């Protein structure tokens, strides 16, 4: 596996973990986690260097969803449970699928 592939893999893992954490924070709080959002956008900027435009576009879309979620009413535990049961809380699926496809492509090069 190439060094670039490993760097992408680690970056994607970091992004998924951070974005998931900040999304849950946004669902439960009205005040944004500014340092967290800065960290998230820094990861996206790293992706601009290492990743395809498709990966960056999906990551940017998810980051925008997080920012927009802060302006929505906070979710109760019951609402969060309903979101989990309906899979609407799993917004990272598109990113993780695209990331896996890109990593597989890099491994064959």
N, C-alpha and C positions, 0 to 999 in steps of 0.2 A: 504494500500500500504506500502511495507516495506521501511526501510530507504535506503537500497541499491538501490531499484527501483527509489526512489526520487533522489538519488545522480546521478544515471545513466541518468535520465531524464534531470536534470539540466546540466550535463556535455554535453550531446548530443545537447541540445539547445545552450549552449555556443559555442560548436564546429561548429555547422551549421552557427551561426551568424558570428563567427570570420573567418571561412574558406571562406564564401561567400564574406565578406569584403576584405580579402586578395586576393581572386581570381580576383575581379574587379580591385583592385589595380594593380595586375600583368598584367592584360589586358591593362592597361593604362600607365604603367610605365616600364622603363627598369631597374631601380635601385630597388633592392629588399628592402622590409620593414623587415629588419633583426629582430628588436624587435617583430614585429608581427609574423614572422615565428617561433621564439623561443617560443612565447606564444602558437602558434598552436601545435608545437611538444610537449610542456608540457602537453597540453590537451590530446594528443594521449598517452603520457606516463601514465597519470591518467587512461585512458581507459584500458591500459594493466593490471591495478590492478582490475578494476571493471567490465570489459566487456569481451565478448567472443572474440576469435581469429578472427572470421569473421568480427566483428565490427572494430577491430584494423586494419585488413588488408585493408578494404575499406577506412578507414580514412587515412592510410599511402599512399594509392594509390592517393587519392585526394590531399594530401599535396604535393606529388611528382609532380602532375599535376600543382599545383600552382608554385612550384619552376621552373619547365620547362617553364612555360608561361612567366616568366621574360625574357627568352632568345629569345622569339619570338617578331616580330615587334608589336608596340603598335597598338591597335584597334581604329579606328575612331568611332564617334557616329553612323554613318551609318552601319558600320560593327557590332557594338554592337547590334543595332536594328535588324539586320538580324540574329544574333546569338539568340536573344531573340525570334524572330518569328519562328525560326526553332527548338527551345527548346534545342539547343546545349550548351547554357549557364547554364542550370540546371543540373549541374553535381552532385549535392547533393541528387538527387532522390534515388539513390541506398543506400546511407548511411541512409537517413531518413526512408526508407522502412525497412531496416535491423534493425535499432534502434527501430522502432515501434514493429516489430515482437519480438525482444528480451524483450522489456518492457512488452509486453502482456504475454510472457512466465513467466517472473518474478512475475507478478501479480497473476498468477494461482498457483504458488508454495506456 
